[in-house]
């Protein structure tokens, strides 16, 4: 995700979660929130380059 979107990865994920929420895709919202959480964990630990 970070390789594809760089510094825009987290905002892109937030936008995607919003889009999925608007169409009522609860599973998709959960999936993308999990991805965002994992990306945040990696970036705060300095593992994503």
C-alpha angles and dihedrals in degrees: 000000000000091000091053099043105020113191089355093063096099095044090046090052091049090052091049092050089052092050092049092047091053092056093044098247099152094171091053092048090052092047094051093044088055090050090049091049092050092047090050090051091051095046095048090050091050094239097125115081 
